[in-house]
Each structure stands twice: as C-alpha cells, then as structure tokens.
Amino acid sequence: GLDRNVLGTDSLDFRDALGSGEVEGALDLYRGSFLDGFFVDRLHEFDEWAERTRLDLQMQAADAAWTLARRAANQGDVLGAAFRGKRSLALAPFGESRVSQLMQFLDQVGDRTGALRLYRGLEDWLRREFQARPSPETQQLHQTILDREGAAVAAPLGTRRLGADRRASPDRRSGQD
C-alpha cells in the first residue's frame, strides 16, 4: 500500500471520484490506459494484475462517459449526449445497446453519416467475432436512418438548379477555380 498523503495516483483519484458520484470529475481524470506500455520482465503476476486493472479502469471510464451521455440526453442536450456517447464507445466499443442509442443521438443532431458508419462497424464486428447480425431493432433503426439520409440527400438535388453556380462566374466557365 501507498500512503496517499505522500503519493497520489490518478487511478485512485479516479476511483474515489466515481465512488463519491463525481462522474464528470472522474472522467476528466481518466487520460488513458493504466500503466500503458509498462511491463516488468519475468513478473507475469504483475503484468496480469496491471492488465486486469487497465481493463477495469477503462470499463469504468466507459461507463462514466455513458452515464454522462444519458444524463445529457435526459436534460435535452442531444449534442452533449452524442459527444459523451462517442467517448464511451471509444473506450469500450460494440456494446450493441450503446451503439444503438448513440446512433439515435447522432441521427438527432444530423450526423446520419456517423450513425450509419457506427452501424457498419457494429455489423462487421458481430459478423467477424460471432458470425451474428445486429438485433432486429438495431437493423430497423439503421434502415430508418438510411432512409432519412437518402431523403435528405435527394431533396436538395431535386430543388436546386444544377449548373446555375457555374454560369455565375466567368472563371468557372473557363474551368479555372
């Protein structure tokens, strides 16, 4: 054990902040993998402990980010929810329920391309790791966003006069930009 009055660690401060409900402060303390790149030759027990601790802290940080995403969504801050949701999935990717919820957040803020990309990543991972597909609910959400994205792309093209901008500038007529 360490005397915390003499030597502090960000990992202990992170856990303390989570324990006291200071989720945002805890997440601010999480700056990356625990002892990343640090190994002790011929001490496999230490390496195993460090790896377990690394994964545990990473999952706690992912859960903290997701807690903040849900909190933001409940307060009507969909952009904040999308931002925190992305951080959560960056730490612990491919939890399907979180992917699905983040797809909804991204769709609501207008980032349908991001939502569709997220789905493709989930779909690829499930196929590669489990020879499985996303749940029917997530597939339906994907289709809904895909349909909405197609409608958003098609609508402006149908109402815009193609080539009108090119005629407006003599430089454009000559092919120079």
N, C-alpha and C positions, 0 to 999 in steps of 0.2 A: 504494500500500500504506500501511497504517497501522502505526505502532509500537504493538504490542499491550501493551507495558509502560506506554504513556502513555494509550492509549484502548482500552477493551474494548468489545465488542459482544455482545449476547445471541445473535445469529445465529452468530458464530464460536464462542462458548462452547457453543452447542447442537451444532454440528458436531463440536467437539472431544470433547464428552461422548459422542456417538454413536460416534465413532472409537475411543474407549477402552472401549467396552462399557458405559458408564454410562447405560443406556437410560432408567431412571426419572428420573435427574437431568436428562437431556437433555429429556425430555418436560415436566418441571417448568419448564424454561427457555422452552419454546415457549408464548408467550402470545397469539399471533395472527399475522395476516398481516404479512409483511415490508414495511416502509415503506408500510403501508396508507394510502391517500389522499394519498401524497406523489408529486407529478409535477413535472417540470421542463419548463416551456413551451419548445417548439421543440427539445427534445433527445430525439428519438424513440429513438435508440440507448439512452439511459439508461433510458427508460421500458420498452423491450423487455427490457433486462437486468434491471431491477427485477421485471418480471412473471415472467420465467423463474426468477429467484431465489425469488420469492414462491411459485410453484408447486412448485419443487424442495423448499424447506423444508417446505411444507405436506405434501407426499407423504412426506417423511422423518419428519415428526411422526406422520402416519397410520400409517406402517409401524412406528414405535416403539411406538405405542399398541397396535397389533395384536400385536407381539412380546410385550408385557406381558400382553395378553389370553390368548395361547396359553400363556405361562408360568404364569399363574394357573390356567388350565384344567388344565394338566398337574400342578399341585400340589393339585388338587381344590377350588380356590376358584372355583366357578362364578359366584358373585356378583361377585367381582373381575374375572373374565373378561368378564362382561356389561357391567360398568362401563367397562372399558378398550375393549371392542369397540364400545360406543356412541361413545366418544370418537374412535376410529379412523374410524368411518363418518361422524361429524360433520365430520371433516377431509377425507375422500375417499369420498364416498358411492357406492354402487351397484356395488362390485366384487361380483359375484354369489357367489363362494365365501365372501367375508367376511360378506355378508348372510345366507347360509345358515347359516354357523357361529354368527353372533350370534343368529339365530332359535332355534337349538338351545340356546344359553346361556340366552336369555330364557325359553324353554319350561321348562328345568330349574329355574329359580328361581321359576317360577309366573307369569311375566309373559307369558301367552299372548296377551293383547290387544296388547302391544307387539310380539311376534313377528309376529302377523297384520298389524299396521299396517306393519311393516317390509317384509313381503312385498308388500303393496299398493303401497307406494312403489316398490319394485323393478319390479313388474309395470307400473305406469304409466310409469315412466322408460323401460323397454325398449320398450314399445309406442310411446311418443312419439318416442324418438330413433332406434329401429332397426326399428320395425314387427315386433318379435320378442316372444317369451314367455320366461319363465324356463325353465331346463333341466327336463327331466322329474324329475330328482332333487329339485330345489327345489320343484317343484309337488307332489311326493309328500310332502315334509316339510310344506309348507303344509297339505295335506289332513289329514295326521296330527295336526297341532296344532289345526286347525279341528275335527276330530272330538273330540279331547280336550277342547277348550274347550266344545263343545256338551255333552259328557258331564258336565263339571264344573258347568255351569250347570243342567242338568236334574236332577241327583241331589239337590241340596239342596231344590229345589222339590217333588220327589216325597215327601220325608220330612218336610217342615215343614207344620204346620197353618196354612194361610193364615187371616189374620184373628185368630189367637189373641192376638197382641200388642195389637191394637186393643181387644179386650174387657177387657184387664187394667187399663186406665186410664180413669177417668171423663172426663178431659179429652179423650181420644181419641174417646170416644163422641159428644161434643158437637161434634167437628170442630175443636177448638182444640188447638194444639200448645204 
